[in-house]
Amino acid sequence: MRKGVLELCVLSVISDKEVYTSDILSSLKEAEMLVVEGTVYPLLTRLKNDGVLKYRWEESTSGPPRKYYSLTDHGQEVLKILKENWGKLYNSIDKLVGNK
């Protein structure tokens, strides 16, 4: 379940604008989701291989080139479905624990 939630969160961060991996990690940290780089990189690779993400390289003045991610059209659809599923899951859980 956590894997699906992490995918939803990462895609939500990327949906706003092109982002570098450290931007994703910073956004997750601000939301108090404790995620390490070693978890995010394989997820980004899988999403890219699945056609959900695309990336472009940009030269950096302070080191190697950086990979900036954005959603593909398919990625926008996947995010929409994940958000719908999250809403259903949230409502189901709230029915069970929300009134206690």
GROMACS elastic network, one bead per residue, 0.5 to 0.9 nm:
[ bonds ]
;  ai    aj funct       b0    kb
    1     4     6  0.53458   500
    1     5     6  0.63933   500
    1     6     6  0.87214   500
    2     6     6  0.60193   500
    2     7     6  0.85438   500
    3     6     6  0.51434   500
    3     7     6  0.62486   500
    3     8     6  0.87121   500
    4     7     6  0.51020   500
    4     8     6  0.62705   500
    4     9     6  0.86865   500
    4    82     6  0.81644   500
    5     8     6  0.50585   500
    5     9     6  0.61884   500
    5    10     6  0.86311   500
    5    82     6  0.85822   500
    5    86     6  0.80259   500
    6     9     6  0.50265   500
    6    10     6  0.60474   500
    6    11     6  0.84747   500
    6    33     6  0.88755   500
    6    35     6  0.87765   500
    6    40     6  0.87288   500
    6    43     6  0.88741   500
    7    10     6  0.52010   500
    7    11     6  0.60659   500
    7    12     6  0.84190   500
    7    43     6  0.74528   500
    7    44     6  0.89447   500
    7    47     6  0.87159   500
    7    79     6  0.88243   500
    7    82     6  0.85162   500
    8    11     6  0.52987   500
    8    12     6  0.60484   500
    8    13     6  0.87071   500
    8    79     6  0.66424   500
    8    82     6  0.60898   500
    8    83     6  0.71137   500
    8    86     6  0.83714   500
    9    12     6  0.50399   500
    9    13     6  0.62922   500
    9    14     6  0.87165   500
    9    28     6  0.76293   500
   10    13     6  0.51813   500
   10    14     6  0.62887   500
   10    15     6  0.85927   500
   10    24     6  0.66725   500
   10    25     6  0.87762   500
   10    27     6  0.88332   500
   10    28     6  0.78665   500
   10    40     6  0.83784   500
   10    43     6  0.89153   500
   10    44     6  0.85939   500
   11    14     6  0.50031   500
   11    15     6  0.59061   500
   11    52     6  0.88869   500
   11    53     6  0.86573   500
   11    70     6  0.86997   500
   11    71     6  0.75318   500
   11    75     6  0.79272   500
   11    76     6  0.85833   500
   11    78     6  0.88235   500
   11    79     6  0.63947   500
   12    15     6  0.50710   500
   12    16     6  0.71153   500
   12    79     6  0.71795   500
   12    83     6  0.89820   500
   13    16     6  0.61112   500
   13    17     6  0.77832   500
   13    19     6  0.80458   500
   13    23     6  0.85490   500
   13    24     6  0.63968   500
   13    27     6  0.70640   500
   13    28     6  0.83369   500
   14    17     6  0.57495   500
   14    18     6  0.62226   500
   14    19     6  0.60804   500
   14    24     6  0.74288   500
   14    53     6  0.89125   500
   14    69     6  0.68843   500
   14    70     6  0.57451   500
   14    71     6  0.66817   500
   15    18     6  0.77729   500
   15    70     6  0.68200   500
   15    71     6  0.62354   500
   15    75     6  0.87975   500
   15    76     6  0.75710   500
   15    79     6  0.83519   500
   16    19     6  0.86489   500
   16    70     6  0.86335   500
   17    69     6  0.84481   500
   17    70     6  0.67098   500
   17    71     6  0.87538   500
   18    55     6  0.84094   500
   18    68     6  0.58069   500
   18    69     6  0.53135   500
   18    71     6  0.82546   500
   19    22     6  0.80846   500
   19    23     6  0.59009   500
   19    24     6  0.68028   500
   19    67     6  0.82823   500
   19    68     6  0.50841   500
   19    69     6  0.52882   500
   19    70     6  0.68281   500
   20    23     6  0.52595   500
   20    24     6  0.67036   500
   20    66     6  0.69563   500
   20    67     6  0.60938   500
   20    69     6  0.63514   500
   21    24     6  0.51135   500
   21    25     6  0.63561   500
   21    26     6  0.86361   500
   21    37     6  0.82999   500
   21    40     6  0.80197   500
   21    41     6  0.79412   500
   21    44     6  0.88291   500
   21    66     6  0.87094   500
   21    67     6  0.76398   500
   21    68     6  0.73985   500
   21    69     6  0.79027   500
   22    26     6  0.60129   500
   22    27     6  0.85440   500
   22    37     6  0.85182   500
   23    26     6  0.50589   500
   23    27     6  0.61655   500
   23    28     6  0.86187   500
   24    27     6  0.52017   500
   24    28     6  0.62464   500
   24    29     6  0.85943   500
   24    40     6  0.85541   500
   25    28     6  0.51275   500
   25    29     6  0.60812   500
   25    30     6  0.86057   500
   25    34     6  0.89112   500
   25    35     6  0.71970   500
   25    36     6  0.75977   500
   25    37     6  0.73395   500
   25    40     6  0.79478   500
   26    29     6  0.50069   500
   26    30     6  0.61114   500
   26    31     6  0.86137   500
   27    30     6  0.50880   500
   27    31     6  0.63231   500
   27    32     6  0.87202   500
   27    33     6  0.87339   500
   28    31     6  0.50793   500
   28    32     6  0.63700   500
   28    33     6  0.51960   500
   28    34     6  0.71219   500
   28    35     6  0.71720   500
   29    33     6  0.53460   500
   29    34     6  0.61076   500
   29    35     6  0.74324   500
   30    33     6  0.74684   500
   31    34     6  0.87103   500
   35    38     6  0.83261   500
   35    39     6  0.66517   500
   35    40     6  0.73896   500
   36    39     6  0.55341   500
   36    40     6  0.67160   500
   37    40     6  0.50935   500
   37    41     6  0.60960   500
   37    42     6  0.88724   500
   38    41     6  0.58713   500
   38    42     6  0.71058   500
   39    42     6  0.61378   500
   39    43     6  0.66769   500
   40    43     6  0.51225   500
   40    44     6  0.61428   500
   40    45     6  0.86646   500
   41    44     6  0.51409   500
   41    45     6  0.62336   500
   41    46     6  0.86679   500
   42    45     6  0.50412   500
   42    46     6  0.61356   500
   42    47     6  0.85862   500
   43    46     6  0.51320   500
   43    47     6  0.61301   500
   43    48     6  0.85210   500
   44    47     6  0.51261   500
   44    48     6  0.60638   500
   44    49     6  0.85518   500
   44    53     6  0.76242   500
   44    69     6  0.85831   500
   45    48     6  0.50890   500
   45    49     6  0.61115   500
   45    50     6  0.85481   500
   45    53     6  0.86415   500
   46    49     6  0.50433   500
   46    50     6  0.60851   500
   46    51     6  0.86973   500
   46    52     6  0.86974   500
   46    53     6  0.89707   500
   47    51     6  0.63423   500
   47    52     6  0.51489   500
   47    53     6  0.56897   500
   47    54     6  0.86447   500
   47    75     6  0.84562   500
   48    51     6  0.51907   500
   48    52     6  0.56128   500
   48    54     6  0.58653   500
   48    55     6  0.80456   500
   48    69     6  0.89575   500
   49    52     6  0.75540   500
   49    53     6  0.78801   500
   49    54     6  0.89405   500
   50    53     6  0.77235   500
   51    54     6  0.72368   500
   51    71     6  0.87895   500
   51    72     6  0.69521   500
   51    73     6  0.88985   500
   51    74     6  0.67351   500
   51    75     6  0.70445   500
   52    70     6  0.87611   500
   52    71     6  0.60546   500
   52    72     6  0.55481   500
   52    73     6  0.76472   500
   52    74     6  0.55843   500
   52    76     6  0.76970   500
   52    77     6  0.87526   500
   52    78     6  0.72564   500
   52    79     6  0.89147   500
   53    69     6  0.65534   500
   53    70     6  0.57141   500
   53    72     6  0.53575   500
   53    73     6  0.88281   500
   53    74     6  0.83027   500
   53    75     6  0.61226   500
   54    68     6  0.83735   500
   54    69     6  0.57665   500
   54    70     6  0.55746   500
   54    71     6  0.61744   500
   54    72     6  0.61717   500
   55    67     6  0.61674   500
   55    68     6  0.52559   500
   55    70     6  0.61290   500
   55    71     6  0.85538   500
   56    66     6  0.81699   500
   56    67     6  0.56300   500
   56    68     6  0.53855   500
   56    69     6  0.67774   500
   56    70     6  0.86262   500
   57    65     6  0.62191   500
   57    66     6  0.54992   500
   57    68     6  0.62838   500
   58    65     6  0.53872   500
   58    66     6  0.52122   500
   58    67     6  0.64470   500
   58    68     6  0.73121   500
   59    62     6  0.89313   500
   59    63     6  0.82697   500
   59    64     6  0.69006   500
   59    66     6  0.62577   500
   59    67     6  0.89756   500
   60    63     6  0.56564   500
   60    64     6  0.60134   500
   60    65     6  0.51241   500
   60    66     6  0.64112   500
   61    64     6  0.80973   500
   61    65     6  0.85016   500
   62    65     6  0.88791   500
   63    66     6  0.85305   500
   70    75     6  0.87042   500
   71    74     6  0.76452   500
   71    75     6  0.50222   500
   71    76     6  0.61945   500
   72    76     6  0.63580   500
   72    77     6  0.87911   500
   73    76     6  0.51277   500
   73    77     6  0.66250   500
   73    78     6  0.88042   500
   74    77     6  0.51519   500
   74    78     6  0.62322   500
   74    79     6  0.86612   500
   75    79     6  0.60611   500
   75    80     6  0.85195   500
   76    79     6  0.51522   500
   76    80     6  0.62400   500
   76    81     6  0.87854   500
   77    80     6  0.50487   500
   77    81     6  0.63088   500
   77    82     6  0.86468   500
   78    81     6  0.51797   500
   78    82     6  0.61516   500
   78    83     6  0.86230   500
   79    82     6  0.50217   500
   79    83     6  0.60900   500
   79    84     6  0.85834   500
   80    83     6  0.52004   500
   80    84     6  0.62919   500
   80    85     6  0.87015   500
   81    84     6  0.50892   500
   81    85     6  0.61553   500
   81    86     6  0.85167   500
   82    85     6  0.50534   500
   82    86     6  0.60064   500
   82    87     6  0.85994   500
   83    87     6  0.62024   500
   83    88     6  0.87356   500
   84    87     6  0.51605   500
   84    88     6  0.64405   500
   84    89     6  0.87240   500
   85    88     6  0.51393   500
   85    89     6  0.61328   500
   85    90     6  0.84998   500
   86    89     6  0.50254   500
   86    90     6  0.59252   500
   86    91     6  0.84954   500
   87    90     6  0.51040   500
   87    91     6  0.61722   500
   87    92     6  0.86140   500
   88    91     6  0.52001   500
   88    92     6  0.61927   500
   88    93     6  0.86890   500
   89    92     6  0.50885   500
   89    93     6  0.61671   500
   89    94     6  0.84483   500
   90    93     6  0.52483   500
   90    94     6  0.59705   500
   90    95     6  0.86138   500
   91    94     6  0.50272   500
   91    95     6  0.62367   500
   91    96     6  0.88221   500
   92    95     6  0.52701   500
   92    96     6  0.66724   500
   92    97     6  0.89893   500
   93    96     6  0.51085   500
   93    97     6  0.61330   500
   93    98     6  0.73540   500
   94    97     6  0.52389   500
   94    99     6  0.75806   500
   95    98     6  0.56956   500
   95    99     6  0.71339   500
   96    99     6  0.73492   500
   96   100     6  0.81353   500
   97   100     6  0.55495   500
